[in-house]
Amino acid sequence: MVDKDSSSGSNKENPDQDSSETLIPNSKNTPDLDYIVQKFQDSNPYGQQHKFWETQPVGQFKDLGNSTLPEGPIEQPTPLSEVKQEPYNLPNLYEWTVCDMKSDEVCNEVYILLTNNYVEDDDNLFRFNYSKEFLRWGLTPPGYFQNWHIGVRVKSSKKLVAFITGIPVKIRVRNEVVQMAEVNFLCVHKKLRSKRLAPVMIKEVTRRIHLENIWQAAYTAGVFLPTPVTTCQYWHRTLNPKKLIDVGFSRLGERMTMSRTIKLYKLPNSTSTRGLRKMELRDVPQVTRLLRNYLNRFIVAPTFDEDEVEHWLLPQENVVDSYVVECEETREITDFFSFYTLPSTILNNQNHSTLKAAYSFYYVTNRVQLMQLMQDALIIAKRDDFDVFNALDVMENEPILKDLKFGPGDGQLYYYLYNYRLNNVLKPSELGLVLL
Ligand SMILES: CC(C)(COP(=O)(O)OP(=O)(O)OC[C@H]1O[C@@H](n2cnc3c(N)ncnc32)[C@H](O)[C@@H]1OP(=O)(O)O)[C@@H](O)C(=O)NCCC(=O)NCCS
């Protein structure tokens, strides 16, 4: 099975694995320090491969395993007056622009840039197709800064050719709640690649984040950079086998026919959890309490207040879906789950143009087993016409994925922190953070 990860590059199911049969555990599933060191040695034999990232306050490969370095910020904040007040210089033909995502016209420009130039899988079969509503939702949470939505235009034509964003988020690392930015949607037009524009964009968004007195950031990428705090993997649960096979996302397993495959992935028609219903506005306080409590289990996780829960989890058609479990006697909310909608354009296929994918987002298990909640999420996603349901091996996902007939992707999703050192590499199950 082939699929894309949420942030960069894309995944293809390990061809040695037949997802339609018993799944073999992936040896890279819980990367550790050895794996990271090995990756470093493989990818960086001369120690000089990250000209930009080596200059940044991020964990450096050379410091891997050095336990004398303190955990926490790598550099201390500087007085705001010492933060560069002017934007970084762009090559002469280009200019900075702030993208007002509330404007339909600008949102559409961003949408078109990303639709044509954002993340593709390694075989260029699929490209993420974040919808306009999704982009607006993802970029305008409570307290967002419009000038962290940064575009680059061609001066003469005003065409938007590059984009990078930040949004504010509070992330707890062990016992410390740190105000951070989540940096995402870095995209340079295909015709402008490999000209070192990305480092300028990263420096510019960092400068604007510093101007708000924020000194840390979290980001994910499909590329291996100095130095991941954890390495995760996407898993894919086929909902529409015929289409996934037709478009090259999956392949028919050995000794499998189409009808056996369809039967294998068939789901019950209705959900099994009593009291399961769509989340409503009135649920926000209870869901916030449950989620704050649940996310405490993880070493790195966001802390959401009610406004953020309302923004991130209240259902929005074609953007985000959330379901709560309400106890029928007490009316108390006991559990919940959510997933977001991120289609991909299917490139060069005559029969299909879009792959409709659901991505597991936040959940809380309390009275109901995660296995059952996730199975109900699959049933709902199937009912709502999704072709595939994707989940990372973060939080408590890993043990249930195989039983629910998820198959592993073949790429990695690396999580990074900017200007924050962790003493050890985390396991995906120690992470309670899902980025878009
Ligand atoms: C990612 C992208 C913007 C990089 O631009 P580029 O033109 O390929 O690269 P540039 O020459 O401008 O810059 C290269 C530098 O950016 C870094 N870089 C590349 N991709 C990066 C990423 N996703 N996150 C952070 N840094 C990245 C490189 O490591 C390199 O720095 P280094 O020398 O320290 O290693 C571009 O390839 C793109 O738009 N790709 C499609 C969308 C995408 O994958 N976005 C990233 C989502 S996480």
The ligand as an ORCA input file, in Angstrom:
! r2SCAN-3c Opt
* xyz 0 1
  C      10.596     21.673      1.208
  C      11.002     22.700      0.166
  C      10.348     24.026      0.487
  C      12.511     22.856      0.239
  O      12.896     23.741     -0.764
  P      14.129     23.410     -1.740
  O      14.102     24.377     -2.834
  O      14.021     21.956     -2.054
  O      15.413     23.588     -0.808
  P      16.335     24.903     -0.635
  O      17.440     24.864     -1.582
  O      15.503     26.130     -0.658
  O      16.854     24.701      0.874
  C      17.547     23.568      1.279
  C      17.643     23.592      2.787
  O      16.309     23.490      3.347
  C      16.250     22.342      4.192
  N      14.937     21.715      4.070
  C      14.420     21.090      3.008
  N      13.206     20.613      3.296
  C      12.962     20.963      4.572
  C      11.881     20.738      5.430
  N      10.786     20.062      5.050
  N      11.924     21.246      6.670
  C      13.008     21.926      7.074
  N      14.100     22.155      6.304
  C      14.055     21.666      5.064
  C      17.321     21.433      3.661
  O      17.681     20.479      4.650
  C      18.428     22.411      3.315
  O      19.110     22.848      4.477
  P      20.505     22.140      4.909
  O      21.509     22.496      3.867
  O      20.832     22.677      6.259
  O      20.225     20.665      4.963
  C      10.588     22.265     -1.270
  O      11.312     21.115     -1.628
  C       9.111     21.965     -1.389
  O       8.305     22.876     -1.506
  N       8.753     20.675     -1.365
  C       7.365     20.246     -1.448
  C       6.646     20.548     -0.172
  C       7.340     19.993      1.051
  O       7.875     18.905      1.051
  N       7.271     20.774      2.116
  C       7.856     20.409      3.372
  C       6.819     19.889      4.225
  S       7.549     19.459      5.788
*
